[in-house]
Amino acid sequence: MKKNEVTTLTSLVNEGKKIARLSGNRDLNEKIVKAKMETLEECGQLIPAIVVDATDVINQGLEVVDFTTGNIIREEEAVDYLVLVEGNHRYEAHLRLIASNEERDEQKRYKREFKLLYALNTELPIAKMLSEINIATNPWKGSDYVKGAKINNQQKKLPLLDAMNNLVNKGYSLTSASKWLTFTSKINKKVMDCAIDGNIVDELKNTNGLERGLRLLQAAEGIFKETTIQARTVIDWIISKYEKTSDNLKPEFTNKMVRFLKNISKEDADYIEKAKGTRGGDTKENIINNKLSGLWEEFEK
């Protein structure tokens, strides 16, 4: 494949090339894939997907996986791979359309080509290229910034970033993950954007509240469904209790809160999970807060 020249997937396959993606890049969105399938079938590919050599990606300390199998690409295999930094959803849509041909009549088969182009700016670090391309074409959510930061700092020991990445991969928002692990919302897009650029700010280095957050999460996971914990209501209530705790009692707060969470009955947990606000009445958040506060008062007796 030549630089500055649009190439078809068919010609690359004939050359023995395969397609890969960056490990840790944001997950494919099913709705976007289906929308891309409709667009590709109706209009074809309007702009080429952007790729870089897998060897360059690995040399920059990033992990690469085969697009189809998800297997990690070893350094000696990298020469056979091109890595998509833009166009993952379109490529997945193309593959699905090709696969659908088995169930189509000949005249209705999808026969369009998939086209690719090398990234034009070869001086830009690939992790930075990934974030800039994706932000411009399909704006990142907060969780995507976490994944981008992790991709660009895989060789660094950053326990808080690792824990944040684990949570967003489970479906937590950036803000929710930050609150559980730091009791603040200070780990935001700006912090993660700095990390993508290789600038690790103090907030991301600070692990003072990490063990506390992980212990509370473990306790909560034993009582509530993940979707309940991912929402901010429970952690906001916990933080409010911490802030009202006198300084001399804060060292024991985590142990006490863990015991409280483990003490919540299945009936009370179900009530919290099924809480619904009413028009003109209490909001869902108020109902949950009132329930938790009532249980806390009973717990402290």
N, C-alpha and C positions, 0 to 999 in steps of 0.2 A: 504494500500500500504506500503510495507516494504522498508526500506532504502537499498541502494546498490543492488536493485533488479529490473530488467526490468519488467514492468507490462503492460498488454494490456488495451486499452481503454474499451473494452467490459467488462473485469473483474471489472474495476473501476465503470462503469455504473451500473453493477449488485450490487455493494456495495452501490449504492446511491450517488456516487461522480459525480460532475460536473466540467467543465473546465471554467476557468476565465482567464483574462489577466489584465495587469496593465493599469490603466487609464492613458492616456497621452503618452503611448508607441507609437513609430512611426507607421504611418498608413500602412496598408497592400498595397503592390505594386502589381497591377493586373498582370503585366508581370511575376513577380516572382511566384505568385500563379499558373498561367497557366503552367509555366515551371515545378513547383513542381508536378502538376497534371500528367504531362507526365512521370516524373521520377517515381512517386509512382506507376503508372499503369504498367510501364515497368519493373521496378527493385524492387519495394517494398520499404519499409523504411530501409535505410542502417544504420542509427544511431538513438537512441531514442531521443525524445524531452525531454527537461529538465523542471522540475516543482518544486514548493515549496508549502507549505501549505498556504492557504489564510489567516489563522489566524496569521501566522508569518508576512505576508506582512502588514496586517492592524496594527499589534502591532508595526511595524516600521514606522507608520505614513503615509503609502502609500494607495492610493485608488485603489480598485479592481472592475472590472466590469465583468458581465457574458459574456463569449466569443460570444455567439449567439445573445442575446437580447441587450447587451450593458447596462443593468441595473446595478446600483451600488449595490455591495454586502454589506449588513449590517453586523455588527460584529457578531450578533447571527446566521447569515447564513453561516459564513465563514467556519465553521467546515465541511460543505458539499462540499467545493471547493478546487481544486488544481489550482495553477496559473502557466501558461506557462511563463517562462523567456527566453526560446529558443524554436523555432519550431512553431511560430505563422503562418507562411506562409504554412508550411507543414500540420499543423492541418486544416487550412482553405481549403487547396487542398483536404485533405482526406474527409472533410465534403461534399465538392462539388461532389466528385466522388461517395460517398454514395448516395447523392441525385439524381445523374444521373442514378442510377440503375432503377428508375421508367420507364425510356424510353428505357431500354436495354433489349435485349433477355437474357434469363437465362444464356446461355453459355458465354455471353459477359459481364456479370456483374462484377463490382469491388468487390472483396471479401477479400482484404488484411486487416490485422490488423494494428492499430496504436499503437505504443509502447512508453512508457514514463518511465523516471527515475528521482528519486529525485536528486537535485543538490548535488554534493559530498562535496563541501566546505560549511558547514553550519555556519561557523564563519564569512564569508564575508557578509557585509550589502547587502540586496537584490538589492537596486538601483545600487550599485557598480557592483554586479554580472551581472545585466542586461547589463550595458555598456560594461563590459569586454567580455561577451559572444558574444554580437552583433558585437562589433568591430572586434573580431577574425573571426566570421563566415560570416558576411556580412557587410563590412565596413560602418560605419556611415557617413552620409552627415552632413554638418554643422547644418542643422535644427534638426537632430536627437539628437545632443549634447544639444540643447536648451531644447528639450522635456525631455531628461534624467536629466538635471539640475532641471527642474521644478518638475519632479517626486520626486526627492530627497530633495526638499525644500518646500514642500507644506505647511508646518506650519510656514514658515518664511515670514515676510513682505518684499517683494522685488519687488516693482512696476516696475522697469525696466525689470526684468526677466519675470514678468507677461505679460508686453507689448510685449516683444520679442517673448514669447511663442504664444501669440495671432496672431502675424504676420506670424510666420513660419507655424502655422496651416492653414493660408490662402494661403500659397504657396510662401511666401517670403524666400529668402535664408538668411543664418545667416549674411552674409556681408551686404546685402541690408537692413535687419531689423536694424542692428547696425548703418548704416549710417543715416537712417531716424530718429532714436531715439536719436542718440548721435552726429551726424555729423562727426563720425570717424568710422574706421573699427576695433577699439580696442577691441570690444566685440567679441572675436574669439573663436575658438575651445579650446584653452588653458584656457581661462577664464571659459568656460562652463565645462571643464573637472575638474577644481578646484572646481566648484560649485557641481558637482556630488559627489566629495569627501567630501563635507561639508565645503569647504574653500571658503568663499565669498570674493573675492578680491575687492579693492576699486572701480575699474571701474564699477562693477556690482551694487555697493551700490549707486553710484553717479546718482542722478536724476535731475541734473541741466538742462539738455536739453530735458527732457522727455515731458513736457507740450508743448514745442515748436514743437517737432517732431509730437506729436499727432494732434496738430492744423494744421500743414502743410499737414499731411496725410489726415485729414478730408476734407481740401480744395481741395486737389488733387483728392480725390475719387469722388468729385462732378463734376469733369471735364473729367478725363481720365478713361479708363478701368483699372481694377485691374492689368492685365498683364503688362500694360505700366508702372504703378507705381512700380511694383515688380522688373522690370529691374532697373539697377543702373543709367541709363543715366539722368533721370530727377533729382534724388536726388543729383547726382554728380554735375549737373549744379547749383542747388540751393546752395550747399556747396561752390562752386567756387564763387558765388555772395556774400555769407556771408564772406568768407575770404578776399574779396576785399573791404568790407565795413569798414569804419574807426571806431575805437573803440567807439567814441562818438555817432555814429549812430546805432551801433549794438543792443541796447535795443529796437529800433523800427523796427528792421529787420523783425521779425516774422509777425507783423501786416501788414507791407508793402508787404511781400511775399504772405501772405494769400489773400490780396486784388488783387494782380497781378494774382494769380492762378484762383481766382473766376472770373476774368475779361477776361480770355481766351475764345474765341468764340468756338462754336461747330465745325465750319469749320476749325479753326486753330488746335483744338484738334484732329480732324480727320486726318489732314495733318501730325501731329506728330506721331500719332498711325500707320499710313500707310507708314511711311518713310522707304525707302529701299536703302541700299548702292549700288553702281555700281562698277564693276570691273574696276580698273584704275582710278576711280573717287572718290567722297566723300564717306566716310563710313556713315552708318546709324546714328552713334553717332554724327558725325560732322553736318549732316543735321538737326538733332534735336536740337543740341546746337546752331546752327546758327539761327534756327527759334525762339527758346526761347529768344536768345539774341536780335533779332530784335524786338520781341514783348515787351521785357523789355525796350528797348530804347523808343519805342512808349509810353509805360506806364509812363515813367519818364518825358515825355514832359509836 
